[in-house]
Amino acid sequence: MHWILGIALTAGAFIVLKQWGALTPEKKKAATWKILLVAGGALLLFMVLTGRVHVLTAAVAAMLPLLRKLPALLRFAPMVRRVFGQDGGAASESRNESNGGRQQAQSSSGNMSLREACEVLGVTPDCTREDVIQAHRRLMQKLHPDRGGNDYLAAKINEAKTVLLKPQA
């Protein structure tokens, strides 16, 4: 058994070294990563098959090289959320247009009280119009859906501003 493994490793090393000389520096770097990943995977498989490493530990170790790609994959997170209907972006805007704006009307028809509006914006009931506008602007900069917030919070903030500015207008 050992001599078969030795012959296979020798043949593999011979093939890799023969191809190595013809590569450009960029391709050598990519090939080095591939060789390391394949060798690491083979080592993990060998250790799992011989019972030296648990399968879950090997699975976690196999995922470590993927962490290098995580920042690039996170770029696609908004697209994935939109596909599964969790994003309030263009998909919900087109739904609002097709519903004639009924969805927005439903979210703002909660009849928020003056006290709730003050709590949402973090102002007092006797605040000025400028305080309300400033508090609204500050919260929307943090919680706007385009900046990582969600539609529900933005709707509540807008409703609170409307409630507080209505009596003063």
N, C-alpha and C positions, 0 to 999 in steps of 0.2 A: 504493500500500500504506500509506503513512504517513497519508494523509488518512482512510482507513478506520479506522485505529487511533485517530486524533484524534476522529473522529465517535463512535466507540464509547465512548471515555473521557469525552467531553463528555456523552453521553446517560446514562452510568452515574453521573457526578457529579451531574447534574440530578436523577435519580431518588433518589439517596441524600440530597441536601440537602432535597428535598421531604418525604421521610419523617422526616428528622431532627427537624424542629420539633414533631412530634406525640408524641415519646417522653418518658417520665419520666426522671429522672436515673439510676435503676438500669438502665433499658433502654438509655440512652445509653452507659453504661459497657460493657454486654454487646455492644452494636452496635459500639462502637469496637474491641473485641477482635476481633470477627468481621471487620470491615473490614481491620484490620491483618493478620490471618491470611490472608484471601483475597488481599489485595494482595501480601503476601510470597510466597504460593504461586504467584501469577501471575508475579511477578518471577523466582522460581526456575525455573519452567517455561520462561519466555522465555530465561533465561540458559543452560539446558540445551539448548534447541532451537537456539540460535545457537552453541553450542560454547564458551561462555565459562566454564562451570562443569561439572565432571565430574558424572555422575549420582549417584555415591556421596556426593560432597560435598553435593549438593542433598538427598539423602535424609537425611543427618545433620542438615542445617539444618532440614529439614521436621519432624524429631523434636523439636527444641528447645522448641517451644511445649508439647509433651506433658509435658516435665519439670515444668511447673507443676502438673500433675495427679498426678504420681508419688506424693506422700504419701497422697493419697486412694485411689489404686489399691493401695498397699501394705496397706491395711486389709483387702483381700480375699485376701491371700496365704494365710492359714491355710485359708480355704475352698477355694481352688484346690488346695492340697496335699492336703486331705482328699478332694477329688473324684478326684484322681489316685492316691490310696492311699499317700501319703508321710507322712501325719500320724499320730501315735500317739494321736489323741484318741478321740472317741466311736466312730469306726468300728472301731478295733482293740479297744476295750473290748467292743463287741457281738460281735466275732469271738471274743474270749476267753470270753465267756459261752456262745457257741454251741459252742465247742470244749471246754467244761467246764474251762477254765483250763489246758488242755494247753500252750498257747503259753508261758505264764509258767513252767510247770514245765520246759519244754525249755530256756528261757533260763537258769534257775537251776540246772540239773543239770550244769553244766560242771565240777564237782568242783574248785573253785578251791583252790589250796594256801594254807597260812598265809602264805607269803612273798608270793604274788601279792596276797592280801587286804591285807597291810600296804602293798604298793606302791600299790594302788588308793586306799586311804584316806590314804596318806602318814603312817603311824604306824610305830612300831617294834614288834617282836614282844613285847616286855615291857611294852607300854603298859597303862594301866588301862582299866576298862570305861567310865569317863567320857570318857577320851581318844577312844575308838572312837566313842562316841555323838556327841561334839562334832565330830569329823572327818566323820562321816557327815552330820550336820546341815548343816555348812558346805558340803560338796560338793553335797548335794541342793538347797540354796538356789541354787547356781549352775547345776546341770545337770539340774534337774527338767524333764520334757517340757513342763509348763505355762509354764515360764520360758525356753523356747528351747533346752533340751537335747533329748536323744532317749531313746527307750525302752531302747536297748541300754546306754548309759552308766548310766542309772538302775538297770537290772537288775544291772549289775556292781557298782555301789556298794552296793546292798542285799545282794547275795550276799557281798560282802566283809565287811559288818557281821555277817551271820549266821555266817560262818566264824570271825570273830574273837571273837564273843560266845559261841559254842557251847561251847568248852572252858572258859570262865570261868564259865558259868552253873551 
